[in-house]
Amino acid sequence: MTKLYEFNPNKEGNDFICSDIHGHFSLLEKQLKSIGFDAAKDRLFCLGDLIDRGDESNLIIEYLSKPWFHSILGNHELMLIDAFESDSSHVRTQWSFWGGDWAEDFDDETLERYYEALVSLPMAIELNLTDGKKVGLVHAELPEICDWICVKSILSCKDKRDNVTNTPLTYGMLWNKNQVRSPEAVHGLIPPVENIDHVFHGHTILNEITTVSNRTFMDLGSYESGLIGLISPIKFFGELHKL
């Protein structure tokens, strides 16, 4: 598993970032249409949790094959990976309980197709924008005190998938919640992630896209609200500048 992908600026079109899709690809397509997304030149970057809790989770292989669609690993993708790799029926049952019931009738050969599509997803993406800014994409959270250079260094040292969450940093990147609701966040005490202009997160369901320091949390709970957090980072920074 490659732990971090880096993308050059998109000089032909626009880049967009979306939060957790959770098997609601028709909803995603509706929202992309509403913003005039052009699949011939635009790119979409997803913050993970592409599958589970939605009836269209089976479409994930199709979407990952599209040249404009890119994603990081979410904890729900990790659950599928663990279910395939483990000999434990308990692991498979736990995944089904947390939303993997769409695949409960899959035989090993069918599940392997999804495993192969997901196991190569990176834990983070570094996206360079046309305005010179550099943003990070992380599914859940980064530590309150955090340097992006250190994140990249740790991810580059981890080349085995079975160690994907064996440090506090990598575990938190997939599982931690509630930083955005913490007293520190409420009182503006969370410092910015150093050596990166901004970091975008999913995972923690909120009523609206919320920014704390230089960290923005985008998960609007698609399977509950019927909304997927979706932004243009270039326009996002323009709006921040107006505040």
N, C-alpha and C positions, 0 to 999 in steps of 0.2 A: 504494500500500500504506500503510495506517495503521500506524504503528509501535508505538502503545501504546493499549490500551483501559483505561478505568477503570470499575469496577463498584461500585454502591452496595450496602450491606448487604442481605442476603436476609432480610426481616422475616417471610416466610411459611413458610420451611422451612430446610433445612440446606445448607451448601456443602461440597463435597468436592473434593479435588485428587488427580489421578492422574498417574502417570508414563507413559512411552512405551508406547503400545498396539501399535504395529507390526503392524497388520492382524489383531489377535486380539480381535475384538469380542465373540465368544461368551464368551471368558474374562472380558472386562470386564463383560458382563451377569451372569455368574455371581457375580462379586465384588460388583457393585452389589446384587444380590438378597440376598446374605449380610448386608449392612449395612442392609437395609430401605430402600433408596433409593426415594423417592417422586417420580416424574417430574412430577407435577402441581405440586410446590412446591419440590423440591430442585434444586440446580444442580451440575454437574460441570465442573471446569476441568482441561484436560489440558495437560501440559508439552511438547507437541509430539511429533514422530515418530509420527504417527497411522498411517502407511503403511509398506510394504515389510517383507519377511521374514515376512509372514503371509498366509495364503490368503484372508483376508477384507478385504484392503486396498481392494477395489472398493466396500466399503460406506461409505467415508468421506463421499461426497456425501450419502448418507442421514443419517448421524449429524450432519453439520454443519448440516443443515436442522432438527434437533430443537431446540426452544426452550430446553431444559435443558442442552445440550451446548455448551461453549465451549473454544477452544484457542488457544495461541500457535503460532507457526511453529517447526518443527524443521528440522534440516539435511536430513532426508529429503524433507520437503515442498519445500524449496528446490531439491533435485536434480530433482524433477519439474518445477518451474517453469523451471529452467534448461534442461532437456531440451526443453521445449516452445518456449521463446523462442530457443534456439540453432539455427543452421543446421548445426552440427557433429554428424556421426554419432558421433563419439568421445564427446561429452557424453552422448548417449543410451545408448551402450554402457557408459560408466562408471556411470551410474545403475542400469542393469540389473545390473551386477556387484555393486553394493552393496545389492541387494534389490529393485530395480524390475522384475524379470523378470516379475512378475504383469501388467505392462502392455506387454510386449514386442510383442504382436500388435495393439496399439491403432493405429488410423489417426489422423490428425491431428484429425479432428472429435471422436472419442471422447476423446482425450487433452485436447483443449481444455475439455471439460466438467469434468475434474478440475482443470485449471489454473485455471479461473474460480472453482472452489470453494475453492482453496487460496491464490491470490495475494493475497487480501484479509486473510489472517490477520495479526495483529499480532506484533511481535517480543517484546512483553512485555505483561503484564496487571498492573494495580494493583487489588487486591481489598480492599475495605473490609468488615470483619467486624462482626457485631452487638455484639461486646464492645468496640468502639472501636479495635481494632488494625487496622493496614494492612499487607498483605503483597504482595510482588512475585512474579511468576512469570516465570522466565527459563529457556530450554531448557538451555543448557550452563553457562557460568560468567560471573561478573563479576570484574573485577580485584580483587586483594587489597586495595588501597586504593580504596575506592569510596563515592560518595555518590549515593543514589537520585535526588536532585534533579538531579544532573549527568546521570545516565542519561536521565531524562525530557527534559531540555533537548536532549541530543544526538539523541534519537529524534524529537523534535518538529521538528527542523531538517532531517530527511531525508525527502523526500517523493517520491523516485523509487526504484522497485524495483531498478533496475540499480545502485544505490549501497548495496544493503542490507548488504554486508559490507566496505565500503571504509574502515573505521576499525578500530583494534585492539579497541575496545569491542564494536562490532557483530559483528565476526568471532568474537571470543571468546564472545559470547552464543549463537552457533550451533555452534561447532566445538571450542572448547577442552575439554581433558579433564585429569583427574588432580589438580586442585586438592585434592580431598578426600583424596587419598592422599599428598600432598606432605609433606615433613618439617615444614614450617610448620604444616600441619594437625594432624599427629600430636602436635606439641609445644604445640598451642594458641596458636600465634603469628599466626594469621590474624585480623585485626581485623574487627569487624562492619561490615556495610554501613550507612552512616549515613542517617538520615532515613527509615527504613523499619523496621517492627518485625521482619520476617523476610522471607527470600527462599527460594523453593522451586525446585529444579532437577531436571532429568532427565539424559539423555544418557550419563552415566558409569555403567556397570553395576556394581552392588555386591551383596553378599550380603544386606545389610539396609539399611533406611533409615537414613541417617547424617547427624548434625548437626555442623557445624563452625561455631563462633561463632553468628551468626544466619542461617546458610545451611544448608538441608537438602537433601540429594541423595537422590532417590527411585527412580531407575531400577533395577528388579530383574531386567531382562533377560527380558521376557515371552516372547520367542521361544526362549529357552534354558531358563528356569526354570519357565515356566507360571505366573508371578506378575506382577501389575501392582502397583506401589507405589500405595497408595490410603489417604488419610487424611482425617479431619475436622480442619481447622485449629483450630477451637475446642477440640476434645478434645486435639489436639496440644499447644497451649499449656498446657492443664490438666496434662498429664503432665510437661511441662518444669518447671512450677511445683513439682511434687512432688520433683524431683531435688535 
